[in-house]
Structures are given as C-alpha cells and as structure tokens.
C-alpha cells in the first residue's frame, strides 16, 4: 500500500516522556542533540496517526495531507526531516495478561525463549490497571521524510506491515494505544573493550543499533525498561540481528547510539 499522511482527529489527553541524556563520559555523546518537539506538535502527531488509521478503515484509502494543511504555528517542526518509530500497543485482557506473566517468569532460559523475549522487549510497562502488549512497531533510524510524513508512513507500516503480526483490524483499533518516538541522529560509538561499553550504556541508556556486515538491528531507548541489564540487552539485540547472543564480545560489531523523545496517547 502507499503510505500517505492523514488529517487530524479528535483530541485525547497525551502523556510525554523524554529519555535522559548526558554528554560527558570517556565515550563521548557529543554531537547528539535531543529533539525538542513541542506539546502542540506532539498532540498533532498523535491525532494524525490515529486519524490515518480511522480513515483507512473507513474508506480503504490512505489519507492525504499537504504542507499547506499543517497548523502554521508548528509547521516548521512538522516539516523538519526526522527519524521516527511508531509503536502500537494493545490492551490485554486479564486472562491474557496472566498467561503472559506466567510464561515470562517461568519459562526456561533457552535460545527460543530469548528470541521470544526480544519480541516482548519493545513492550512498555503497564499504565495504571491496564497491561499492554506490542501490536506493531516500525520506524527508521535515519530521517527519510518530514516529521509528519514519517509518522504517518510508520503508522501504516506498524499497523499493516510488521511481519511479526497479522494486519491490524478495525475491531482492534479502540484497544490500541499509539506511541511515537522521535530520534536524534545516530552517532558511531567507538569502544576499546566490552567493560567500557557496558559502563557507558548503563549510564546513558541510549537507543542502540548494531551492524555487522549484512546483519543489523536496533533497540529504542524504551527497551531498557524491559531489559535493564546491559548484557541481556545486548544479547537480545544480537539475536534480533540474526547473530549469536555474545556477538558484541566476539565480533565487535559497529555500534551506533541515539536518544529519543517519546510521547503517547493516554
């Protein structure tokens, strides 16, 4: 399908959260600037993302929005090229949440279960009395389009093109919460040894991309919420890239870091 942007929908309350960044360490994070997306732009993008899905289910066609349709006061933010990810999370029923919790805590540590946990790693912590499971997450770590177009494209991709899930159905939409991550530019991270790398990652908790020949994968900064241990975080990331869990120690792949401004529906 052609991914085109949508129009603005009805207002929901929003919650914004920002990953913290520090710039002084033996491994420098200089040159990475956290994007400052205004609250008005955050609200617009969240409404735009949901409206794109609503319109597609109603008409079978993607929505179209041109630069002249953007609110003038935030147009400069929305037109700036940005790398983004869109994450769709689905409210879990109580019985499903219990099964998931049981499987997560009692499953033996095997390669198959580690791969399963890689999928679960993108899920956020439950909010209040609700639990959410991942329903789609697609994005790019480099800017390929203006911010508003990037969000719409990745909304459609997360809903209909994530190979881990069947396409999103209209019946599921009321149970979906949308989360948007706007990324800083990636920076190559040079490290002398694994211990130095671990100390840096443990302190800064950035998004991490690994590259080794044709293999590669990324974890957003929010994945640290699910995988706070550095070695486990890197092992899951290696598996996601199609490599052995200890690939960072044995292969010393290229490592890139970035940070994110994350905001979601409430």
Secondary structure, DSSP 4 states (H G I P E B T S, - for coil): -------------EEEEE------SSS--TT-------HHHHHHHHHHHHHHHHHHHHHSS-----GGGS-GGGHHHHTSB-EEEEEEEEEPPHHHHHHHHHHHHHS---HHHHHHHHHHTTPPPPBTTB-EEEEEEEE-SS--SBHHHHHHHHHHHHHHT-TTSPPPPGGGGGGEEEEEEEEPPPEE---SSHHHHHHHHHHH--EEEEEETTEEEEE-GGGGGT--SHHHHHHHHHHHTTS-TTHHHHH--EEEEE-EEEEEE-
